[in-house]
Amino acid sequence: MAEFLAYRILEGKLEYKKVPARLKEQVKAILVDLGHAELVTE
């Protein structure tokens, strides 16, 4: 689920601040690994 949400953020269809709290750390790690740390904003 975290990977799905990360790709939704990359596509511009979701904002990091709207990710459920229990998945934020996983989504953050995926975005950083993909080189898109700038998308991790509250």
C-alpha positions as CSV (number, residue, x, y, z in Angstrom):
1,M,0.0,0.0,0.0
2,A,2.8,2.4,0.8
3,E,4.4,1.9,-2.6
4,F,1.0,2.6,-4.3
5,L,0.6,5.8,-2.3
6,A,4.2,6.9,-3.1
7,Y,3.5,6.5,-6.9
8,R,0.3,8.4,-6.5
9,I,2.3,11.3,-5.0
10,L,4.8,11.1,-7.9
11,E,1.9,11.3,-10.4
12,G,0.6,14.4,-8.6
13,K,-2.7,12.7,-7.5
14,L,-2.0,12.7,-3.8
15,E,-0.1,14.9,-1.3
16,Y,2.2,13.5,1.3
17,K,0.3,15.3,4.1
18,K,-2.8,13.3,3.2
19,V,-1.1,9.9,3.6
20,P,-2.4,8.0,6.7
21,A,-0.1,8.5,9.7
22,R,0.6,4.8,10.0
23,L,2.0,4.7,6.4
24,K,3.9,8.0,6.4
25,E,7.3,6.6,7.3
26,Q,7.1,3.9,4.7
27,V,6.0,6.3,2.0
28,K,8.7,8.7,3.0
29,A,11.4,6.0,2.7
30,I,10.2,5.0,-0.8
31,L,10.1,8.6,-2.0
32,V,13.6,9.2,-0.7
33,D,14.9,6.0,-2.3
34,L,13.4,7.1,-5.6
35,G,15.2,10.4,-5.3
36,H,12.1,12.5,-4.6
37,A,12.7,13.7,-1.0
38,E,11.4,17.1,-2.0
39,L,7.9,15.7,-2.1
40,V,7.9,14.8,1.6
41,T,6.3,17.8,3.0
42,E,3.7,18.2,5.8
